[in-house]
Amino acid sequence: MSTTRRTRFSRRVPDHVTDELVAVLAHQKTFGFNDLFEVVYENLKARNAVSGGEEMLRLRAYEKLQNLVTRGLVAKNGKEYKGHEDIVERTTPQPT
């Protein structure tokens, strides 16, 4: 009798940081990273979705912002970031 072992555990949790980044950048304003982070951080605190401390959250937010830039959803001009007009539609998962 053989048993199947799972070698990897995967749990998908909602990505609140990316959701807030998209929500803030969807307003078509241009932000420096520090200003953008302050807005995102306050929104996450209001939703009680902050964990791991402010500095860790800042690093995660920067990494996720750079991923959005790489995917072409956010325009970067020097140190300023601006979301494209269809950022919300392009980041929302499509039904299968």
Backbone as JSON Lines, residues from 0, in Angstrom:
{"i":0,"aa":"M","n":[0.84,-1.17,0.0],"ca":[0.0,0.0,0.0],"c":[0.9,1.24,0.0]}
{"i":1,"aa":"S","n":[0.75,2.06,-1.0],"ca":[1.58,3.25,-1.06],"c":[0.72,4.49,-0.8]}
{"i":2,"aa":"T","n":[1.33,5.45,-0.17],"ca":[0.63,6.7,0.1],"c":[1.28,7.8,-0.72]}
{"i":3,"aa":"T","n":[0.47,8.73,-1.13],"ca":[0.96,9.86,-1.9],"c":[1.35,10.98,-0.96]}
{"i":4,"aa":"R","n":[2.57,11.44,-1.12],"ca":[3.04,12.56,-0.3],"c":[3.08,13.82,-1.13]}
{"i":5,"aa":"R","n":[2.57,14.86,-0.58],"ca":[2.69,16.16,-1.23],"c":[3.96,16.82,-0.73]}
{"i":6,"aa":"T","n":[4.77,17.24,-1.66],"ca":[6.04,17.83,-1.26],"c":[5.98,19.35,-1.17]}
{"i":7,"aa":"R","n":[4.91,19.92,-1.69],"ca":[4.83,21.37,-1.69],"c":[3.46,21.81,-1.18]}
{"i":8,"aa":"F","n":[3.47,22.8,-0.33],"ca":[2.22,23.36,0.18],"c":[2.03,24.72,-0.44]}
{"i":9,"aa":"S","n":[0.87,24.93,-1.02],"ca":[0.6,26.21,-1.66],"c":[-0.72,26.75,-1.16]}
{"i":10,"aa":"R","n":[-0.68,27.93,-0.63],"ca":[-1.9,28.59,-0.17],"c":[-1.95,29.97,-0.76]}
{"i":11,"aa":"R","n":[-2.96,30.23,-1.54],"ca":[-3.09,31.54,-2.18],"c":[-3.89,32.45,-1.26]}
{"i":12,"aa":"V","n":[-3.26,33.51,-0.83],"ca":[-3.93,34.49,0.01],"c":[-4.14,35.76,-0.81]}
{"i":13,"aa":"P","n":[-5.13,36.54,-0.48],"ca":[-5.33,37.79,-1.23],"c":[-4.11,38.69,-1.09]}
{"i":14,"aa":"D","n":[-3.76,39.33,-2.18],"ca":[-2.6,40.22,-2.2],"c":[-3.1,41.65,-1.97]}
{"i":15,"aa":"H","n":[-3.2,42.03,-0.72],"ca":[-3.74,43.34,-0.37],"c":[-2.84,44.49,-0.83]}
{"i":16,"aa":"V","n":[-1.54,44.27,-0.83],"ca":[-0.61,45.34,-1.22],"c":[-0.81,45.7,-2.69]}
{"i":17,"aa":"T","n":[-0.84,44.71,-3.56],"ca":[-1.04,44.97,-4.98],"c":[-2.42,45.58,-5.23]}
{"i":18,"aa":"D","n":[-3.43,45.07,-4.53],"ca":[-4.78,45.62,-4.68],"c":[-4.8,47.1,-4.35]}
{"i":19,"aa":"E","n":[-4.15,47.5,-3.27],"ca":[-4.12,48.91,-2.89],"c":[-3.29,49.75,-3.85]}
{"i":20,"aa":"L","n":[-2.17,49.2,-4.31],"ca":[-1.36,49.93,-5.29],"c":[-2.18,50.22,-6.55]}
{"i":21,"aa":"V","n":[-2.9,49.21,-7.03],"ca":[-3.72,49.38,-8.23],"c":[-4.83,50.38,-7.97]}
{"i":22,"aa":"A","n":[-5.47,50.29,-6.8],"ca":[-6.58,51.2,-6.49],"c":[-6.1,52.65,-6.44]}
{"i":23,"aa":"V","n":[-4.94,52.89,-5.87],"ca":[-4.42,54.25,-5.77],"c":[-3.95,54.75,-7.14]}
{"i":24,"aa":"L","n":[-3.24,53.91,-7.89],"ca":[-2.71,54.32,-9.19],"c":[-3.81,54.44,-10.25]}
{"i":25,"aa":"A","n":[-4.98,53.89,-10.01],"ca":[-6.08,53.98,-10.98],"c":[-6.65,55.4,-11.06]}
{"i":26,"aa":"H","n":[-6.31,56.26,-10.12],"ca":[-6.83,57.63,-10.11],"c":[-6.1,58.56,-11.07]}
{"i":27,"aa":"Q","n":[-5.16,58.01,-11.86],"ca":[-4.45,58.75,-12.89],"c":[-3.63,59.93,-12.35]}
{"i":28,"aa":"K","n":[-3.19,59.83,-11.12],"ca":[-2.27,60.83,-10.57],"c":[-0.85,60.29,-10.68]}
{"i":29,"aa":"T","n":[0.1,61.18,-10.61],"ca":[1.51,60.8,-10.6],"c":[2.01,60.89,-9.16]}
{"i":30,"aa":"F","n":[2.7,59.85,-8.72],"ca":[3.19,59.77,-7.35],"c":[4.68,59.46,-7.34]}
{"i":31,"aa":"G","n":[5.39,60.02,-6.38],"ca":[6.71,59.54,-6.02],"c":[6.49,58.32,-5.13]}
{"i":32,"aa":"F","n":[7.5,57.47,-5.0],"ca":[7.27,56.24,-4.23],"c":[6.88,56.52,-2.79]}
{"i":33,"aa":"N","n":[7.54,57.47,-2.14],"ca":[7.23,57.74,-0.73],"c":[5.79,58.22,-0.55]}
{"i":34,"aa":"D","n":[5.33,59.1,-1.43],"ca":[3.95,59.57,-1.34],"c":[2.97,58.44,-1.62]}
{"i":35,"aa":"L","n":[3.28,57.62,-2.63],"ca":[2.43,56.48,-2.95],"c":[2.37,55.5,-1.79]}
{"i":36,"aa":"F","n":[3.51,55.22,-1.18],"ca":[3.54,54.29,-0.06],"c":[2.73,54.81,1.12]}
{"i":37,"aa":"E","n":[2.81,56.09,1.41],"ca":[2.05,56.65,2.52],"c":[0.55,56.46,2.33]}
{"i":38,"aa":"V","n":[0.06,56.69,1.11],"ca":[-1.37,56.49,0.82],"c":[-1.74,55.02,0.96]}
{"i":39,"aa":"V","n":[-0.92,54.14,0.38],"ca":[-1.19,52.7,0.44],"c":[-1.15,52.22,1.88]}
{"i":40,"aa":"Y","n":[-0.17,52.67,2.64],"ca":[-0.03,52.25,4.04],"c":[-1.23,52.68,4.88]}
{"i":41,"aa":"E","n":[-1.69,53.9,4.69],"ca":[-2.87,54.37,5.44],"c":[-4.11,53.56,5.05]}
{"i":42,"aa":"N","n":[-4.27,53.26,3.77],"ca":[-5.42,52.46,3.33],"c":[-5.37,51.05,3.9]}
{"i":43,"aa":"L","n":[-4.18,50.47,3.94],"ca":[-4.04,49.12,4.5],"c":[-4.3,49.12,6.01]}
{"i":44,"aa":"K","n":[-3.83,50.17,6.7],"ca":[-4.11,50.26,8.14],"c":[-5.61,50.38,8.38]}
{"i":45,"aa":"A","n":[-6.31,51.15,7.55],"ca":[-7.76,51.3,7.7],"c":[-8.48,49.98,7.48]}
{"i":46,"aa":"R","n":[-7.94,49.13,6.6],"ca":[-8.54,47.82,6.32],"c":[-8.05,46.75,7.29]}
{"i":47,"aa":"N","n":[-7.16,47.11,8.21],"ca":[-6.55,46.18,9.16],"c":[-5.81,45.06,8.41]}
{"i":48,"aa":"A","n":[-5.1,45.42,7.36],"ca":[-4.39,44.44,6.53],"c":[-2.88,44.65,6.58]}
{"i":49,"aa":"V","n":[-2.39,45.27,7.64],"ca":[-0.95,45.52,7.79],"c":[-0.37,44.46,8.7]}
{"i":50,"aa":"S","n":[0.7,43.82,8.23],"ca":[1.4,42.87,9.08],"c":[2.88,42.88,8.71]}
{"i":51,"aa":"G","n":[3.73,42.61,9.66],"ca":[5.15,42.52,9.39],"c":[5.93,43.8,9.57]}
{"i":52,"aa":"G","n":[5.28,44.89,9.95],"ca":[5.99,46.13,10.18],"c":[6.06,47.01,8.95]}
{"i":53,"aa":"E","n":[6.26,48.29,9.18],"ca":[6.24,49.28,8.1],"c":[7.38,49.1,7.11]}
{"i":54,"aa":"E","n":[8.59,48.83,7.59],"ca":[9.73,48.7,6.69],"c":[9.6,47.48,5.79]}
{"i":55,"aa":"M","n":[9.11,46.37,6.35],"ca":[8.91,45.17,5.53],"c":[7.83,45.42,4.49]}
{"i":56,"aa":"L","n":[6.78,46.12,4.89],"ca":[5.71,46.45,3.96],"c":[6.22,47.38,2.86]}
{"i":57,"aa":"R","n":[7.1,48.3,3.21],"ca":[7.68,49.22,2.22],"c":[8.46,48.42,1.16]}
{"i":58,"aa":"L","n":[9.23,47.44,1.6],"ca":[9.99,46.61,0.66],"c":[9.06,45.8,-0.24]}
{"i":59,"aa":"R","n":[8.03,45.21,0.35],"ca":[7.07,44.44,-0.44],"c":[6.33,45.33,-1.44]}
{"i":60,"aa":"A","n":[5.96,46.53,-1.02],"ca":[5.25,47.45,-1.91],"c":[6.14,47.87,-3.07]}
{"i":61,"aa":"Y","n":[7.41,48.13,-2.79],"ca":[8.34,48.53,-3.86],"c":[8.51,47.4,-4.86]}
{"i":62,"aa":"E","n":[8.66,46.17,-4.35],"ca":[8.81,45.02,-5.24],"c":[7.57,44.83,-6.11]}
{"i":63,"aa":"K","n":[6.4,44.95,-5.53],"ca":[5.16,44.77,-6.28],"c":[4.96,45.91,-7.28]}
{"i":64,"aa":"L","n":[5.36,47.12,-6.92],"ca":[5.28,48.24,-7.84],"c":[6.2,48.01,-9.04]}
{"i":65,"aa":"Q","n":[7.41,47.52,-8.8],"ca":[8.32,47.23,-9.9],"c":[7.79,46.12,-10.8]}
{"i":66,"aa":"N","n":[7.08,45.14,-10.22],"ca":[6.45,44.1,-11.03],"c":[5.37,44.7,-11.93]}
{"i":67,"aa":"L","n":[4.61,45.65,-11.42],"ca":[3.59,46.32,-12.23],"c":[4.23,47.13,-13.35]}
{"i":68,"aa":"V","n":[5.37,47.75,-13.07],"ca":[6.1,48.5,-14.1],"c":[6.59,47.54,-15.18]}
{"i":69,"aa":"T","n":[7.15,46.42,-14.78],"ca":[7.66,45.42,-15.72],"c":[6.55,44.87,-16.6]}
{"i":70,"aa":"R","n":[5.37,44.67,-16.03],"ca":[4.24,44.14,-16.78],"c":[3.58,45.19,-17.67]}
{"i":71,"aa":"G","n":[4.02,46.44,-17.58],"ca":[3.5,47.5,-18.43],"c":[2.2,48.11,-17.93]}
{"i":72,"aa":"L","n":[1.87,47.92,-16.66],"ca":[0.64,48.45,-16.09],"c":[0.84,49.82,-15.47]}
{"i":73,"aa":"V","n":[2.09,50.15,-15.15],"ca":[2.43,51.42,-14.53],"c":[3.58,52.04,-15.32]}
{"i":74,"aa":"A","n":[3.46,53.32,-15.6],"ca":[4.52,54.04,-16.29],"c":[5.45,54.66,-15.25]}
{"i":75,"aa":"K","n":[6.75,54.52,-15.48],"ca":[7.74,55.1,-14.58],"c":[8.49,56.17,-15.36]}
{"i":76,"aa":"N","n":[8.5,57.38,-14.81],"ca":[9.22,58.49,-15.42],"c":[10.16,59.04,-14.36]}
{"i":77,"aa":"G","n":[11.41,58.64,-14.42],"ca":[12.36,59.02,-13.37],"c":[12.0,58.3,-12.09]}
{"i":78,"aa":"K","n":[11.59,59.06,-11.07],"ca":[11.16,58.47,-9.8],"c":[9.67,58.65,-9.58]}
{"i":79,"aa":"E","n":[8.95,58.95,-10.65],"ca":[7.5,59.16,-10.58],"c":[6.77,57.99,-11.23]}
{"i":80,"aa":"Y","n":[5.65,57.6,-10.64],"ca":[4.86,56.47,-11.13],"c":[3.45,56.92,-11.44]}
{"i":81,"aa":"K","n":[2.91,56.4,-12.54],"ca":[1.54,56.72,-12.93],"c":[0.92,55.47,-13.53]}
{"i":82,"aa":"G","n":[-0.28,55.11,-13.07],"ca":[-0.97,53.94,-13.61],"c":[-1.59,54.25,-14.95]}
{"i":83,"aa":"H","n":[-1.62,53.25,-15.83],"ca":[-2.3,53.41,-17.11],"c":[-3.81,53.42,-16.88]}
{"i":84,"aa":"E","n":[-4.56,53.96,-17.85],"ca":[-6.01,54.11,-17.65],"c":[-6.73,52.78,-17.48]}
{"i":85,"aa":"D","n":[-6.2,51.68,-18.02],"ca":[-6.88,50.39,-17.9],"c":[-6.21,49.45,-16.9]}
{"i":86,"aa":"I","n":[-5.54,50.01,-15.91],"ca":[-4.82,49.19,-14.94],"c":[-5.75,48.26,-14.15]}
{"i":87,"aa":"V","n":[-6.94,48.72,-13.81],"ca":[-7.86,47.9,-13.01],"c":[-8.35,46.71,-13.83]}
{"i":88,"aa":"E","n":[-8.71,46.94,-15.09],"ca":[-9.2,45.86,-15.92],"c":[-8.12,44.82,-16.21]}
{"i":89,"aa":"R","n":[-6.89,45.28,-16.37],"ca":[-5.8,44.37,-16.72],"c":[-5.27,43.59,-15.53]}
{"i":90,"aa":"T","n":[-5.56,44.01,-14.3],"ca":[-5.1,43.28,-13.13],"c":[-6.18,42.42,-12.53]}
{"i":91,"aa":"T","n":[-7.43,42.58,-12.95],"ca":[-8.52,41.77,-12.42],"c":[-8.49,40.41,-13.08]}
{"i":92,"aa":"P","n":[-8.54,39.32,-12.29],"ca":[-8.52,37.98,-12.87],"c":[-9.75,37.76,-13.75]}
{"i":93,"aa":"Q","n":[-9.54,37.13,-14.89],"ca":[-10.63,36.84,-15.81],"c":[-11.32,35.54,-15.4]}
{"i":94,"aa":"P","n":[-12.67,35.5,-15.48],"ca":[-13.36,34.24,-15.14],"c":[-13.03,33.15,-16.16]}
{"i":95,"aa":"T","n":[-12.94,31.93,-15.66],"ca":[-12.62,30.82,-16.56],"c":[-13.82,30.01,-16.91]}
